Amino acid sequence: AAWHAYPAYGKAWGTPEYTFPGFKEGYQWAEKIVNAGFPLIITETGDHNADGTKGAPFVSRLLPWADKNGMSYLGWAFDIFPGNQDHVLLKDKSGTPTDGYGEYFKQHLVCVASGAASCP
């Protein structure tokens, strides 16, 4: 199964308004799929990454949750989108991670690859 998981900005984490309609149901659906023994991949996800952004409030919760539940994931996107300040991992063609989302996603993948018991 595949899932595109994205946040809605400007809302407090944990409130119903934080996520787009159906997102909470998306988490519940994902857990049911995995618990039924089927593989699930989050085929797209993203977070805020304008210059100067610190941290990634959405994917820093999503990726550890996905790891804990045996899910796979891909970030969006590994190419450059001039003028688009959200959901892209790279600032430039050299592969520099974007502030916020790109930095967090890289840190998380490095941690997972190290074999750590849990990753931020």
N, C-alpha and C positions, 0 to 999 in steps of 0.2 A: 504494500500500500504506500501511497505517497501523500505528503501534506506540505502545504506552503504556510509557514507560521510567521506572522508579522504582528508587531504591536500597533497601537494607535497612540500618537504622541499628545502631550499636554494633559494627560490624566494620571492620577496617582496609581502606583502599582497595587494590585489587589482589589481595586474597585471594579464594579461591573463596567464602568465607563472606560477603563484602561484599554480594553481590547475591542477590536471591531466586532460587530454582531456575529455570533456563532463561534467566537474564539474559545470560550470556556468549553463549549460543546466539542470543539476540536481537540482539546486536551483529553476530554473524557472519551471521545471516539478513538484517539490514538492509544490510550491505555487499554481499551477494550480489544482493539485489533491485536496488540502485542500479547495481551493476556490470553487471547484465543490461539496463540501459537504462530501468528503470521508475522513476517518481517515488516518493518515500517521504516521508511526513510523520509526525513524532512528534506524535500528536494529544493526548497528555497527558504531562507530566513534572512533577516536583516535587523539593523538597529541604527540609531542615530550616529552620524559621523561627521558633522560639520567641523571645520577647523577649530581646534581648541577643545573639542568634546572630551570629557574625561569619563572613562568607564563605558559600559554598555548595559544599561539597566534591564533590557529585555533578554538578550541572548546570554547574559551572565546567569540568568535563572533557567532559561530554556535548555542550554547545552548540558549542564550538569544533570538536569531532570531527564533529558534524553539518554545520557550515559547510564544513569541509574536504571532506566527502563529498557535498556538494550536496543535503543534506536540508533539509526545512522542519520547523518545530516550533511548538507552542503550549504555553504554560504552563498549569498547573492551580493555581488557578482565579482568575478575575477577579471573584469575588464574595466576600462576607464569610461565614465559617463560624465563628460564636462557639463557643469551646471546642475547636476543631480547630487545633492548633498546627503542623501539618505540611502542606506542599504547597499553601499558598494564597499568592497574590501580594500581597494588599491587607490592610492593618490596619483600614481604615475606609472609609466611603462617600465620603470626599474623595479617595481614591486613593493614600493614603500606602503606599508599599511596605513589606512586612514586613521585619523584620531578617533578614539572611542571604539566603534565596532571593529574596525580592521585590527587594531592593536589587541583588543580582547580576544578575537577569534584566533589570531596567531598564537597568543599566549596559551589559550586553551588547547589548541592542537598540539603544541610542543609538549605541554603537560601530559596529555593523553598518550602521546607517542613515547614518553619517558617511562610509562608503566606505573605512574603514581596511583595510589589507591583511590584518591579523589582529586579532582581538579577544580579550580575556581571557575 
